[in-house]
Amino acid sequence: MDRNTVSLADAHHEAGIATDEAMATGPRPGTYARGTETVDAILKAAHDVLIEEGASAFTIRRIANASGMKVGNVSYHFPRKEMLIKIMLDELLDSYDKLLESEVRQPAISPEDRLRLIVKLCLDDIAGKRTTRLFTELWALANHNTFVAERVRAFYQRVHDFIGEVVTALNPALSPDEVQTVALYISASMEGTTPFLGFEKPWAAKMPQITAIAAEAMVSLVKAIRPEQLEPVR
């Protein structure tokens, strides 16, 4: 995969700082100016370009071409392509939140089964084309772009917080920091399957078996681990 990524021009550095702040707190760009139809078309094109063509093709010009719009129309709504990354991640996280709320955060489901469901939902998602390609390209962009890196970090922090809720329920002896460490381990273990078991990867056919192993292993680990076992190995 081509690892060429987004870089910010020095000439736009000061303006970029203000834009970053606005992106972090403001409304979805474009919706208040032209309506959602144009913005959604741009977002779909950006999503498709990143998945089908990779980080090196993720430019305003290429996104404009893919959406059938002029460059000026796209840049009017999204002056920087980093704004598109923020919205894609925010909307993806929102869809995950709704899925977890409907499938996992249910009073009748035990903490053990909630963790099993989280593992299954995450690994099923990783096995799909969208997640396999989207996140590997986002990781590539994050290597050289601090704004993208921060948005990716914030995305995963939300994931870790949700996993942490279940870890706390299963093992109340762990401190908040220890809970975060265990949640990070679970998240990292699942994300680490991407190059081996993701869409069209060498061992993709083994994902159902790996999911079964992981679901039981993570429940056993969380219930059994003790605070002293989280001390650095010497």
Salt bridges, closest charged atoms under 4 A:
ASP20 OD1 - ARG80 NH1 2.82
ASP40 OD1 - ARG28 NH2 2.12
ASP48 OD2 - LYS44 NZ 2.79
ASP48 OD1 - HIS47 ND1 3.73
GLU52 OE2 - LYS129 NZ 2.77
GLU52 OE1 - ARG133 NH1 3.61
GLU53 OE2 - ARG62 NH2 2.69
GLU82 OE1 - ARG80 NE 3.66
ASP90 OD2 - LYS86 NZ 2.49
ASP90 OD1 - ARG151 NH2 3.16
GLU91 OE2 - ARG28 NH1 2.31
ASP94 OD2 - LYS98 NZ 3.33
ASP97 OD2 - ARG158 NH2 2.42
GLU101 OE1 - ARG105 NH1 2.90
GLU112 OE2 - LYS223 NZ 3.28
ASP113 OD1 - ARG116 NH1 2.68
ASP124 OD2 - LYS120 NZ 2.64
ASP125 OD1 - ARG130 NH2 3.27
GLU150 OE2 - ARG153 NH2 2.87
GLU165 OE2 - ARG105 NH2 2.98
GLU200 OE1 - ARG133 NH2 3.31
GLU216 OE2 - ARG116 NE 2.80
GLU228 OE2 - ARG226 NE 2.76
